[in-house]
Structures are given as C-alpha cells and as structure tokens.
Amino acid sequence: MHKILKIVALVLSLAGIGILVGIISKGDEGIEMAAASGDTALVDYMSYVAYAILALVLIFVVFFVIKNIFTGGKSLKNTLIGVGAFVAILVIAYVVSGGDGVYKYNGLVASEGESKMVGAGLIAFYILGAVAIGTMLFSGIKKLIK
C-alpha cells in the first residue's frame, strides 16, 4: 500500500509540475488572452490535479478516522459522547429558535422554516462559542491553581 501511495504521489507531483511549467511559460497575458477566447484548458488541468489530491486526502482522512474510532473502544465511546452532545445542542437550538414570520432581504424571501433554521444555526453558534470560552477559562484557571 505504501509503494502504491508513493507512486500515486509521484505521478500527481510530476503532473502538477508539468502543468505549472506550462502555465509559467505561457505567462499571465497568454493565459488571459486564451481565457478571453474560451480556452481555459491549461488552468483546468491544474484544477483537476488539485481536485484529485483533495479527493485522495479526504478519502484517506475519513478512512483512518473511521479505522481509529473502531479499533479503540474508549475512543469510540468518547467520539459517540461528543457527537451526541453536538446533536443535543443542535436540537436544543432548533427548539428554542424563533422562525416567526417571513423575511425579505434584497428582494429574496425567506420562509418561516428557513428563518427557523437560520435562527437555530445562530443559537447553536452562540452555545458552542460559550462552551469554548468556558472551557478555555476553566483550563486557564485550573493551570493557575496548580
């Protein structure tokens, strides 16, 4: 597996370097003129390489996170507690949020449901922010006491 990853990384690196050399050799003016005529192929290829790298990184991150969660019993318990607490905060925020009426902004209309979701998001943000500040204060005070 490690050899395959090294080969994939080498191929993507060489492709990126080759495309970068092509972009640099064409220059800003050449790329802008080509883009004005609808030819964005050179820059598109660099985007494809970047998307491929991003996809690979995301796949491996998700794979190893899931693997580590299920290989350790204590980490699975702590993860489920954290996810449960986060879901509880979202539910509380949704229940408490308003959603009282239809709002207009720049000609766009937000329904009552959309308004309630926005309110829930804001309330969840405030709760999570307060928890983060409280945790930092508690940690700082605990260090001062020791």
Salt bridges, closest charged atoms under 4 A:
none
